[in-house]
Amino acid sequence: MVKRTVLVTGAARGIGKGIADAFLRAGHRVMIADLGTSPDWNYDLGGDHALSETLDDLSSLGEVDSVDVDVTQVTSCQRAIQKTLDTFGQIDVLINNAGIVDSGPIESFSEATWDRIFAVNVKGIFLMSKTALPQLKASSDAAIVSTASIAGKRGSANLAAYCASKFAAVGLTQSMAQEFAPFGIRVNAICPGVVGTAMWLDHLMANQGAAAFDNRMADMMPLGRPQTAADMGQAAVYLATAPNVTGISLNVAGGFEMN
Ligand code: NAD
């Protein structure tokens, strides 16, 4: 196996932590990146504290370091990429995983919330991919994997901004796959089904508890359980290393979404 350097955004917790864990177990070097200070949002985001705890948790698995990033700010993206280069000397795989959700009817949905969701979930992928491109071009085995969603395959009432942002992530994935193919850079996305992270437990099913979440997912999912961060890690390692796969948005959703 060739050891690769992997930069994972939104990796202080949740799916991003699971992806970082999977790459480390596969023998790669990993830079975990997340917000330093968190802006106000309808649930607590990750941040310095979560990032340093995750760094502690993962450090026994291999070569790993951490960096603050706000993927909506180009100078912050540049600093995160520079720190990755200073630490590991190269970037071969970029995982655009940072993301946020809010829900509610369009009638009362605020413009500021719409803009923030698009800034993180869509512009963040554009800025990180654009900024990392020179390093990815220099790599002999480069890949981008973005965390889209099954919400990028099917719209839902009260989730218009989130679904539209994830449809955009799928479109961006296909466009970058076409554009970067001549450089040998493969570009794919994961479409998770439902993972019991802050998005669900602190927002979409807030105050209902983990047992209610598990019961609902056992009923909802054809394969009878919610998805896990480890499921997403396995998919991310596959997509980043499959030599002849590009432009796909892979459902990892227990059969809940099949298109
Ligand atoms: P999470 O809230 O636990 O993790 C998201 C991380 O992104 C947080 O640590 C947060 O601090 C970070 N983040 C937010 N804004 C950022 C910014 N501007 N710059 C850098 N980092 C930022 O939630 P999660 O479920 O682990 O979400 C990870 C990804 O998976 C997101 O893109 C989300 O949309 C997607 N997703 C989640 C589910 C699910 O069921 N949990 C399903 C489909 C897709």
Boltz pocket constraint, residues with backbone or C-beta under 6 A from the ligand:
constraints:
  - pocket:
      binder: B
      contacts: [[A, 9], [A, 10], [A, 11], [A, 12], [A, 13], [A, 14], [A, 15], [A, 16], [A, 33], [A, 34], [A, 35], [A, 44], [A, 45], [A, 46], [A, 47], [A, 69], [A, 70], [A, 71], [A, 72], [A, 96], [A, 97], [A, 98], [A, 99], [A, 100], [A, 120], [A, 124], [A, 147], [A, 148], [A, 149], [A, 150], [A, 151], [A, 191], [A, 192], [A, 193], [A, 194], [A, 195], [A, 196], [A, 197], [A, 198], [A, 199], [A, 200]]
      max_distance: 6.0
